[in-house]
C-alpha cells in the first residue's frame, strides 16, 4: 500500500514544533513539555537528512532513534508528516483528570487508538462511549442492585473463575470483556463484564476502575477497590 505523507521540509517541522512550544508557554503548560518540544525542534534542525525520509524508511522507530526525540514527540512528528497538523497525546487544554494518558493501564498505543480511531480525547468522552449499552433506558428495578453487581465483580476478580452465581433472585456471570475497545486500550484484564437474567429480564453491565474505585458504568455509585 502506498503511504501518503505531507510534503514538508525539516525547517517547516521545526517551526511547527517551536510554535507549539510557544503556545504551551502562553497557556501555562508544564516546563518539561515546553523544553521537550524545543529540544526536538533543535534535533530536527541538526539532521543531515530529511526527517520525512527517515520516517518513510523506518517509521516511528526511526524518529525515536534521533537523539532528543522521545516517544510522545515522535508521535507528534508522525502526525505532522501524515496530516500537516500538530497533534499531541497530552492536550494542554484538557484538565489532568480528563487526560486519557492518565488512565491506569491505558498505554500510549491505546490513547492513540482512542484519539485517532474513535475520536475520543477525554475521560468523559470515553465514559459516555462505555455507557452506551443494551441497558440504555432500563430502570434499576429491572436489573440487580449496584451492591450485587459489585459483589459479583469482587468475587470474580478474586477467584478469576467465570461461573454462574445467584444473588437476590438474579443469575449472574462475570467475565473479562472480549471487545475490541477493551483490548485496544489494554483493559481486557481490568474491566469486568457481568451478564444477568431473571425470568424474561436480562442484561449486561460493565464494571471499571475509576479514580481507585470500582464503578458500575451507567450507574455511578462507587465502592472503593
Backbone torsions as a table, in degrees:
resi	resn	phi	psi	omega
1	UNK	NA	134.2	-179.7
2	UNK	-72.3	132.6	178.0
3	UNK	-95.9	130.0	-177.3
4	UNK	-107.7	125.6	178.5
5	UNK	-122.2	155.5	174.1
6	UNK	-76.3	130.3	-179.9
7	UNK	-75.3	113.7	176.5
8	UNK	-153.9	153.5	-177.1
9	UNK	-89.1	169.6	174.5
10	UNK	-59.1	-38.9	-179.9
11	UNK	-62.2	-38.5	179.6
12	UNK	-65.8	-45.3	180.0
13	UNK	-65.3	-41.0	176.8
14	UNK	-58.3	-44.1	-178.8
15	UNK	-63.1	-38.9	178.7
16	UNK	-66.0	-39.8	178.8
17	UNK	-65.7	-42.9	178.8
18	UNK	-66.3	-38.1	178.5
19	UNK	-63.7	-39.0	177.9
20	UNK	-66.7	-38.8	177.2
21	UNK	-60.4	-40.8	178.3
22	UNK	-65.4	-38.1	177.6
23	UNK	-64.6	-38.5	176.9
24	UNK	-62.6	-41.5	177.5
25	UNK	-58.4	-47.5	-176.5
26	UNK	-67.2	-32.5	-177.2
27	UNK	-90.0	2.3	179.7
28	UNK	78.5	28.3	179.3
29	UNK	-65.6	163.6	-179.1
30	UNK	-60.3	141.1	-177.7
31	UNK	-60.1	-39.6	-176.5
32	UNK	-66.3	-31.6	177.8
33	UNK	-68.3	-46.7	179.5
34	UNK	-59.3	-45.4	-179.8
35	UNK	-62.7	-41.2	-178.0
36	UNK	-61.2	-40.4	179.7
37	UNK	-70.0	-35.0	178.4
38	UNK	-69.7	-41.4	177.8
39	UNK	-62.0	-42.9	179.5
40	UNK	-64.0	-38.1	178.5
41	UNK	-62.0	-42.4	177.9
42	UNK	-65.9	-36.7	179.0
43	UNK	-63.7	-42.2	178.5
44	UNK	-64.9	-41.5	180.0
45	UNK	-60.8	-34.8	-175.7
46	UNK	-86.5	1.1	-177.9
47	UNK	-72.3	138.7	177.7
48	UNK	-80.4	-10.1	-179.1
49	UNK	-127.5	166.0	176.4
50	UNK	-69.3	130.2	-179.1
51	UNK	-66.5	-27.3	175.8
52	UNK	-62.9	-38.2	178.2
53	UNK	-65.9	-42.3	178.2
54	UNK	-59.7	-44.1	179.9
55	UNK	-66.1	-40.4	180.0
56	UNK	-62.2	-34.9	-177.7
57	UNK	-81.8	-38.9	-170.1
58	UNK	-126.6	0.9	178.8
59	UNK	68.8	-156.7	-176.9
60	UNK	-65.7	-29.5	177.8
61	UNK	-59.6	-35.9	177.5
62	UNK	-65.3	-38.1	177.6
63	UNK	-65.8	-42.4	-178.2
64	UNK	-70.1	-17.5	178.7
65	UNK	-78.5	-10.5	179.9
66	UNK	-80.9	122.7	178.6
67	UNK	-55.1	131.1	179.9
68	UNK	97.6	-5.0	179.2
69	UNK	-119.7	112.3	179.3
70	UNK	-94.6	-171.2	-175.1
71	UNK	-61.0	-47.8	-175.2
72	UNK	-64.8	-43.5	-178.6
73	UNK	-75.8	-27.7	173.1
74	UNK	-61.0	-39.2	175.9
75	UNK	-61.2	-46.5	-179.0
76	UNK	-61.4	-43.6	179.6
77	UNK	-64.5	-40.1	177.2
78	UNK	-59.6	-42.8	179.9
79	UNK	-66.6	-34.8	175.7
80	UNK	-62.2	-46.6	-178.2
81	UNK	-63.9	-37.2	-176.4
82	UNK	-83.7	-34.6	-172.2
83	UNK	-120.8	-17.2	-175.4
84	UNK	81.7	2.5	-177.7
85	UNK	-114.6	149.2	174.9
86	UNK	-84.8	111.6	177.6
87	UNK	-122.6	135.9	-178.5
88	UNK	-125.7	160.2	175.3
89	UNK	-80.9	-17.3	179.3
90	UNK	-120.5	101.4	-178.7
91	UNK	-85.6	115.2	-176.7
92	UNK	-63.6	-17.4	179.9
93	UNK	-82.5	-8.5	-178.8
94	UNK	-100.3	128.8	179.0
95	UNK	-57.6	149.8	-177.5
96	UNK	-51.8	-42.2	-176.7
97	UNK	-70.6	-12.1	178.2
98	UNK	-99.0	-3.0	-178.3
99	UNK	-73.3	126.1	179.4
100	UNK	-61.5	-35.4	-175.5
101	UNK	-69.2	-12.4	177.7
102	UNK	-89.8	-1.8	177.1
103	UNK	-73.2	133.4	-179.5
104	UNK	-63.7	130.0	175.3
105	UNK	86.9	-9.5	179.0
106	UNK	-94.5	107.2	-178.0
107	UNK	-81.5	-176.2	-177.4
108	UNK	-60.4	-43.4	-179.2
109	UNK	-63.5	-37.3	178.0
110	UNK	-63.7	-42.7	178.5
111	UNK	-63.3	-43.4	179.1
112	UNK	-59.3	-44.6	-177.8
113	UNK	-64.6	-41.1	178.4
114	UNK	-62.4	-44.7	-177.1
115	UNK	-70.7	-47.9	-173.9
116	UNK	-84.4	-39.5	-176.0
117	UNK	-81.5	-38.0	-174.7
118	UNK	-114.4	-8.7	-178.3
119	UNK	72.1	19.9	179.7
120	UNK	-92.2	123.8	-175.9
121	UNK	-120.7	-10.6	-178.6
122	UNK	-133.5	161.5	177.3
123	UNK	-61.3	-38.5	-179.9
124	UNK	-63.4	-40.1	178.2
125	UNK	-65.5	-38.9	176.9
126	UNK	-65.0	-41.6	178.9
127	UNK	-60.2	-43.1	179.5
128	UNK	-64.1	-38.7	179.1
129	UNK	-63.6	-43.1	-179.3
130	UNK	-69.2	-24.7	-177.7
131	UNK	-76.3	-17.1	177.8
132	UNK	-77.8	110.7	-174.0
133	UNK	-151.5	173.0	176.8
134	UNK	-60.5	-11.4	-177.6
135	UNK	-88.3	-0.3	-178.7
136	UNK	-57.0	128.9	178.7
137	UNK	86.5	-3.4	179.3
138	UNK	-86.0	134.5	-180.0
139	UNK	-83.6	159.1	-178.0
140	UNK	-63.3	-23.5	179.0
141	UNK	-70.3	-16.8	-177.5
142	UNK	-99.3	12.2	177.9
143	UNK	-149.9	167.4	-179.6
144	UNK	-61.0	156.1	177.4
145	UNK	-67.4	160.1	176.5
146	UNK	-58.4	-39.1	-179.3
147	UNK	-61.0	-42.0	178.8
148	UNK	-66.3	-44.1	-179.7
149	UNK	-61.4	-42.3	179.5
150	UNK	-70.3	-31.8	176.6
151	UNK	-65.5	-44.4	179.0
152	UNK	-66.7	-38.2	176.0
153	UNK	-59.3	-47.7	-178.8
154	UNK	-63.7	-40.3	179.5
155	UNK	-63.5	-43.6	-179.8
156	UNK	-65.9	-42.6	-179.4
157	UNK	-65.4	-30.5	179.4
158	UNK	-76.5	-42.1	-174.6
159	UNK	-94.8	-22.7	-175.4
160	UNK	58.6	26.6	179.8
161	UNK	-117.5	124.2	178.8
162	UNK	-90.1	102.5	178.3
163	UNK	-141.3	153.9	-177.0
164	UNK	-73.9	132.6	177.3
165	UNK	-127.7	156.6	180.0
166	UNK	-113.3	125.7	178.0
167	UNK	-141.6	124.9	175.8
168	UNK	58.3	31.6	-179.6
169	UNK	84.7	-1.2	178.9
170	UNK	-101.2	143.6	169.1
171	UNK	-98.3	126.1	-175.2
172	UNK	-129.9	145.9	175.0
173	UNK	-138.7	126.8	-179.8
174	UNK	-104.0	148.8	176.1
175	UNK	-160.7	163.4	173.8
176	UNK	-74.3	139.4	-178.3
177	UNK	-67.9	148.0	178.4
178	UNK	-112.4	28.3	-178.9
179	UNK	-81.4	154.7	177.8
180	UNK	-61.5	-37.9	-179.1
181	UNK	-61.7	-46.3	-179.2
182	UNK	-60.3	-42.5	-179.9
183	UNK	-70.1	-41.0	-176.5
184	UNK	-63.5	-38.5	-177.1
185	UNK	-95.7	9.1	175.0
186	UNK	72.9	27.9	-178.3
187	UNK	-113.1	15.7	-175.6
188	UNK	-67.9	-15.1	176.6
189	UNK	-116.9	13.3	179.2
190	UNK	-116.3	-45.0	175.6
191	UNK	-75.6	151.3	177.7
192	UNK	-129.6	132.5	179.1
193	UNK	-104.3	127.7	-179.4
194	UNK	-117.3	121.0	174.8
195	UNK	-99.6	142.2	-177.7
196	UNK	-145.4	156.2	176.3
197	UNK	-156.7	152.6	175.3
198	UNK	-153.6	105.7	-174.7
199	UNK	63.7	-122.8	-179.5
200	UNK	-89.9	-4.2	179.9
201	UNK	-91.0	132.8	179.3
202	UNK	-154.1	162.8	178.8
203	UNK	179.1	-175.9	-179.1
204	UNK	-137.0	139.8	171.7
205	UNK	-130.3	146.8	178.4
206	UNK	-106.5	130.4	178.1
207	UNK	-107.9	128.3	-178.2
208	UNK	-130.3	167.2	174.1
209	UNK	-101.3	128.6	-179.7
210	UNK	-139.1	118.7	-178.1
211	UNK	54.6	37.4	177.6
212	UNK	84.3	-3.0	-180.0
213	UNK	-107.0	151.4	170.0
214	UNK	-87.1	128.7	-172.9
215	UNK	-126.4	134.5	172.2
216	UNK	-83.4	108.8	-175.2
217	UNK	-60.3	128.2	-177.2
218	UNK	94.1	-14.3	178.0
219	UNK	-136.9	70.9	-167.5
220	UNK	-73.4	68.6	167.1
221	UNK	-109.4	123.3	-166.4
222	UNK	-100.9	154.3	173.8
223	UNK	-136.3	127.4	-177.0
224	UNK	-61.3	133.1	-178.8
225	UNK	-69.1	NA	NA
